[in-house]
Amino acid sequence: MTNNEPSKNKISDVFKRYQAQLKGYINKRVASKEDGEDILQNVFYQLLKTENPIDEMTAWLYAVTRNQIIDWKRKRKDEEMPSITVDDGNELFLSEISNFLFDDSDSSPEDVYLRSLVWNELEVALAELPQEQREVFELTELKGLPFKEISESTGIPVNTLISRKRYAVLHLRLRLKSLYEDILDT
């Protein structure tokens, strides 16, 4: 048993320590107070059922909480969720993801965890792209270079670069859709 793993008789200590944080995290993503309480209860039920050692209690709790929220949302598919679109949605997607990834103003544990989760997922999704698409996305979005500058240094026409970036963004939107929706819910 590790230092961070609660024994079955110390579950109440973990509950006392994390209850308020997790409740706040859930309430930002779930409208109904009753549903939020059910989700929180399920999280601690999962903890109680766990037989394996938990090395990182905070990360584990937030991961389980996030999964419980996703499961709850899947069960509520019949309720219409609001959607926001701008043109084809690429600029909104990029803006929301960028704002979230680079916003250091709120450094609560759940936001730090979510940012690391999004960065990890983004790295995996970028690795799936063809090299040309990945490079133009990284140069424009992560390094902030304009298309014209990239075109001048590489000799690739601006329209080709724009097209490659568009394909990259479409792929990333599909791969990061659930995380993107969670970010918009906050």
Buried (B, 14 or more C-beta within 10 A) or exposed (E): EEEBBBEEEEEEEBBEBBEEBBBEBBBEBBEEEEBBBBBBEBBBEBBEEBEEEBEEBBBBBBBBBBBBBBEBBEEEEEEEEEEEEEEEBBEBBBEBBEEBBEEEEEEEBBBBBBBEBBEEBBEEBBEEBEEBBBBBBBBBBEEEBEBEEBBEEBEBEBEBBEBBBBBBBBBBBEBBEEBBBBBBBE
